[in-house]
Amino acid sequence: MEIHVDVRKAVWSRYWSHGIAHSCGGSYGNRYEGSLARFWRTACAGLRPGARMLDIATGNGAVPQLLLAHTANSISCDAIDLAQPEPRWIAGLSRHKRARIQFHGQQPAEMLPFPDARFDLVSSQYGLEYTDLGRSVPEILRVLRPGGTVCLITHHADARPVRLAAAELAHLDWLQAPAGLLETAGAMIEPMARAATDAGRASLSGDAAAHAVRTRFNALQQEAAGLAAGSACPDALAEMRAALGQVLNVAAGQGAGTAYEALSLLAQALADSRVRLQELCDYALDEAGAISLAAALGGSARNIEPLFDNGMLMGWSMKLRPVRGAVRILA
Ligand SMILES: C[S@@+](CC[C@H](N)C(=O)[O-])C[C@H]1O[C@@H](n2cnc3c(N)ncnc32)[C@H](O)[C@@H]1O
């Protein structure tokens, strides 16, 4: 299912508004490390002092953050994203370093606001593959200076993040199913709020419907715990289980209205996760797709490599030095 660009923009803007450093959830600490970081350090190793780089689909700037930390050279960086980034980490930079990075939010890669031949390095990590490559690749080639480099990490159709995303989508299906955990928690709010008073508790004792909802909710909470325990990606289930318990505490302590508001925020968060995970799976490149992208940038299969971290496949890495006029339109 194709996601409308405005939905994608809103979903990612909400995601980045939490100050999250990157898009790989709990699998990396506050930044990307290991072989991804090594790839980016090598990518900028040969840059001349004063070089300019452009990071495409930057999110909260995981790649610029790494590169600014690891280059002795005074490189400067423009970072664009379709969504609105909120990179809190730049507040911790010295004034000198902060002046060297500029974020451009709500800026699609298909229409770059830069003059021709502006950048020595164009980078993108888990980003370019989300764009309309038939329009973004010519833009990259336009703004890259002759002799400049394109370095990419993209999603790989067989990689761990894609497999985890597919498993997590199945958990979202389970959580959001009719009469599933989310809906049943909603049905629990009114009885929980009623239980806050003596009269309410008395009315619940003979309320068979409320009793049935409670039994179902408890059974589903247990099922969620079991599913999470047997899964390589328990986060969505475990977090939702805890959050729904809190919503019901809110119902008991602050009333049904506040609890319904909290539940609708959770439902929104789940719907957003679904969009991000579905797109991750949809835009991951198989080998033919990776070769086709490299070819469009003037390279070939020789320019792509599977990227492993701790023995786990994490994506495709690509390093290219496009030759002017080598633009090929992708099918
Ligand atoms: C998986 S995140 C990667 C973010 C970042 N590069 C990182 O490694 O943490 C994908 C990003 O692509 C952005 N994006 C999607 N389509 C885009 C487009 N057409 N132009 C620019 N950015 C886009 C999204 O807004 C999102 O921030």
The ligand as an SDF file (V2000), in Angstrom:
LIG
                    3D

 27 29  0  0  0  0  0  0  0  0999 V2000
   14.7000    5.4870    8.2740 C   0  0  0  0  0  0  0  0  0  0  0  0
   14.7550    7.2380    8.4320 S   0  0  0  0  0  0  0  0  0  0  0  0
   16.5020    7.5140    8.3580 C   0  0  0  0  0  0  0  0  0  0  0  0
   16.9670    8.7660    9.0400 C   0  0  0  0  0  0  0  0  0  0  0  0
   18.4590    8.9300    9.2410 C   0  0  0  0  0  0  0  0  0  0  0  0
   19.1950    8.9650    7.9960 N   0  0  0  0  0  0  0  0  0  0  0  0
   19.0330    7.8850   10.1660 C   0  0  0  0  0  0  0  0  0  0  0  0
   19.8680    7.0980    9.7420 O   0  0  0  0  0  0  0  0  0  0  0  0
   18.6660    7.8750   11.3530 O   0  0  0  0  0  0  0  0  0  0  0  0
   14.1560    7.7230    6.8390 C   0  0  0  0  0  0  0  0  0  0  0  0
   14.0170    9.2250    6.6760 C   0  0  0  0  0  0  0  0  0  0  0  0
   13.7500    9.4730    5.2750 O   0  0  0  0  0  0  0  0  0  0  0  0
   12.9770   10.6410    5.2120 C   0  0  0  0  0  0  0  0  0  0  0  0
   12.3910   10.7410    3.8710 N   0  0  0  0  0  0  0  0  0  0  0  0
   11.4630    9.9320    3.3330 C   0  0  0  0  0  0  0  0  0  0  0  0
   11.1750   10.3240    2.0810 N   0  0  0  0  0  0  0  0  0  0  0  0
   11.9340   11.4140    1.8200 C   0  0  0  0  0  0  0  0  0  0  0  0
   12.0670   12.2770    0.6900 C   0  0  0  0  0  0  0  0  0  0  0  0
   11.3700   12.0720   -0.4160 N   0  0  0  0  0  0  0  0  0  0  0  0
   12.9520   13.3050    0.7770 N   0  0  0  0  0  0  0  0  0  0  0  0
   13.6850   13.5100    1.9140 C   0  0  0  0  0  0  0  0  0  0  0  0
   13.5810   12.7210    3.0010 N   0  0  0  0  0  0  0  0  0  0  0  0
   12.7230   11.6840    2.9660 C   0  0  0  0  0  0  0  0  0  0  0  0
   11.9670   10.4460    6.3300 C   0  0  0  0  0  0  0  0  0  0  0  0
   11.3260   11.6500    6.6830 O   0  0  0  0  0  0  0  0  0  0  0  0
   12.8630    9.8720    7.4370 C   0  0  0  0  0  0  0  0  0  0  0  0
   13.3470   10.8970    8.2800 O   0  0  0  0  0  0  0  0  0  0  0  0
  1  2  1  0
  2  3  1  0
  2 10  1  0
  3  4  1  0
  4  5  1  0
  5  6  1  0
  5  7  1  0
  7  8  2  0
  7  9  1  0
 10 11  1  0
 11 12  1  0
 11 26  1  0
 12 13  1  0
 13 14  1  0
 13 24  1  0
 14 15  1  0
 14 23  1  0
 15 16  2  0
 16 17  1  0
 17 18  1  0
 17 23  2  0
 18 19  1  0
 18 20  2  0
 20 21  1  0
 21 22  2  0
 22 23  1  0
 24 25  1  0
 24 26  1  0
 26 27  1  0
M  CHG  2   2   1   9  -1
M  END
$$$$
